[in-house]
């Protein structure tokens, strides 16, 4: 394929890709921006959803990356400067889209790590609540078994 055909392919793909990634950011804005206050399962659900949403754009990113690599291989010093300029602009636009996707992948990674930590913390808290409930039940049962042993409430010696 000629450089101009490759450039046209990339020019057609990058805006759609950027729009799709921006849409994903909007759809998952609460998860992306407010990564606090979630329980472990909510973090995992959000991470899984975001990862699923990034599936198709990741494939498109790879396809555009391949086109840009091919453009770089084909570009020669004797080609018109306008094509070189267009290729450089495409690299910049692609870099922005790729960086946006990478930020979301990093958010997914951090959310999963945080979910793991929160799950362990939630498990510890649940065990503590169970232990406390056992102790409380034990003391309540002991209190019911105690009967007043003395006769009249005065000290016996």
C-alpha positions as CSV (number, residue, x, y, z in Angstrom):
1,X,0.0,0.0,0.0
2,X,1.1,3.5,-0.7
3,X,1.9,5.9,2.1
4,X,-1.1,8.1,1.2
5,X,-3.5,5.1,1.4
6,X,-2.0,4.1,4.8
7,X,-2.3,7.7,6.0
8,X,-6.0,7.8,4.9
9,X,-6.7,4.5,6.8
10,X,-5.1,5.9,10.0
11,X,-6.8,9.3,9.6
12,X,-10.1,7.5,9.3
13,X,-9.5,5.2,12.3
14,X,-8.0,7.6,14.9
15,X,-11.0,10.0,15.4
16,X,-13.3,7.1,15.9
17,X,-10.9,5.6,18.3
18,X,-10.5,8.8,20.2
19,X,-14.3,9.3,20.4
20,X,-14.8,5.7,21.6
21,X,-12.2,6.1,24.3
22,X,-13.7,9.4,25.4
23,X,-17.1,7.8,25.5
24,X,-15.7,5.0,27.8
25,X,-14.3,7.6,30.1
26,X,-17.7,9.3,30.3
27,X,-19.5,6.0,30.9
28,X,-17.1,5.0,33.7
29,X,-16.4,8.5,35.0
30,X,-17.7,7.7,38.5
31,X,-15.4,4.7,38.7
32,X,-12.4,6.4,37.1
33,X,-12.7,9.7,39.1
34,X,-14.2,8.4,42.4
35,X,-12.1,5.4,43.1
36,X,-12.8,5.8,46.9
37,X,-15.7,4.5,48.9
38,X,-16.2,1.3,46.9
39,X,-16.3,-2.1,48.4
40,X,-14.0,-4.8,47.0
41,X,-16.7,-6.4,44.9
42,X,-17.7,-3.0,43.4
43,X,-14.1,-2.3,42.5
44,X,-13.8,-5.6,40.8
45,X,-17.1,-5.2,38.9
46,X,-16.0,-1.7,37.8
47,X,-12.6,-2.9,36.7
48,X,-14.1,-5.8,34.8
49,X,-16.6,-3.5,33.1
50,X,-13.9,-1.0,32.1
51,X,-11.6,-3.7,30.9
52,X,-14.5,-5.2,28.8
53,X,-15.2,-1.7,27.4
54,X,-11.6,-1.3,26.4
55,X,-11.5,-4.6,24.4
56,X,-12.6,-3.3,21.0
57,X,-10.6,0.0,21.2
58,X,-7.5,-2.0,22.2
59,X,-7.8,-4.1,19.1
60,X,-8.3,-0.9,17.1
61,X,-5.2,0.7,18.8
62,X,-3.2,-2.3,17.7
63,X,-4.4,-2.0,14.1
64,X,-3.6,1.7,13.9
65,X,-0.2,1.0,15.5
66,X,0.5,-1.5,12.7
67,X,-0.6,1.0,10.1
68,X,1.7,3.7,11.6
69,X,4.6,1.3,11.8
70,X,4.1,0.4,8.1
71,X,4.0,4.2,7.3
72,X,7.3,4.6,9.1
73,X,8.8,1.8,7.1
74,X,7.6,3.1,3.8
75,X,8.4,6.7,4.4
76,X,11.6,7.7,2.6
77,X,13.5,10.9,2.5
78,X,12.5,11.5,-1.1
79,X,8.7,11.4,-0.3
80,X,6.9,14.8,-0.2
81,X,7.2,16.7,3.0
82,X,3.5,16.9,3.3
83,X,3.2,13.2,3.8
84,X,5.9,13.2,6.4
85,X,4.1,16.0,8.2
86,X,0.8,14.1,8.0
87,X,2.4,11.0,9.4
88,X,3.9,12.9,12.3
89,X,0.5,14.5,13.1
90,X,-1.0,11.0,13.1
91,X,1.6,9.8,15.5
92,X,0.7,12.6,17.9
93,X,-3.0,12.0,17.6
94,X,-2.5,8.2,18.1
95,X,-0.2,8.9,21.0
96,X,-3.0,10.8,22.8
97,X,-5.5,8.0,22.2
98,X,-2.9,5.4,23.3
99,X,-2.1,7.4,26.5
100,X,-5.9,7.7,27.3
101,X,-6.3,3.9,27.0
102,X,-3.1,3.3,29.0
103,X,-4.4,5.6,31.8
104,X,-7.6,3.5,32.0
105,X,-5.6,0.3,32.0
106,X,-3.6,1.7,34.9
107,X,-6.9,2.5,36.7
108,X,-8.0,-1.1,36.2
109,X,-4.8,-2.4,37.6
110,X,-4.9,-0.1,40.7
111,X,-8.6,-0.9,41.3
112,X,-7.8,-4.7,41.3
113,X,-5.0,-4.2,43.7
114,X,-7.2,-2.0,45.9
115,X,-10.0,-4.6,45.7
116,X,-7.6,-7.3,46.9
117,X,-6.5,-5.2,49.8
118,X,-10.1,-4.3,50.7
119,X,-11.3,-7.8,50.4
120,X,-8.7,-8.9,52.9
121,X,-9.7,-6.0,55.2
122,X,-13.4,-6.8,54.9
123,X,-12.6,-10.4,55.7
124,X,-10.7,-9.4,58.8
125,X,-13.5,-7.1,59.9
126,X,-16.1,-9.8,59.4
127,X,-14.0,-12.2,61.5
128,X,-13.7,-9.6,64.2
129,X,-17.5,-9.0,64.2
130,X,-18.1,-12.8,64.5
131,X,-15.6,-13.0,67.4
132,X,-17.2,-10.1,69.1
133,X,-20.7,-11.6,68.6
134,X,-19.5,-14.8,70.1
135,X,-18.0,-13.0,73.1
136,X,-21.1,-10.9,73.5
137,X,-23.3,-14.0,73.4
138,X,-21.0,-15.8,75.9
139,X,-21.2,-12.9,78.4
140,X,-25.0,-12.5,77.9
141,X,-25.4,-16.2,78.6
142,X,-23.1,-16.1,81.7
143,X,-25.1,-13.2,83.0
144,X,-28.3,-15.1,82.8
145,X,-26.8,-18.1,84.7
146,X,-25.6,-16.0,87.7
147,X,-27.9,-16.2,90.6
148,X,-27.7,-14.3,93.8
149,X,-25.9,-16.7,96.2
150,X,-26.1,-14.7,99.3
151,X,-29.1,-14.5,101.6
152,X,-29.9,-11.0,102.3
153,X,-27.2,-9.2,100.4
154,X,-24.8,-8.8,103.4
155,X,-21.3,-9.9,103.5
156,X,-20.7,-13.3,105.0
157,X,-17.5,-14.0,106.7
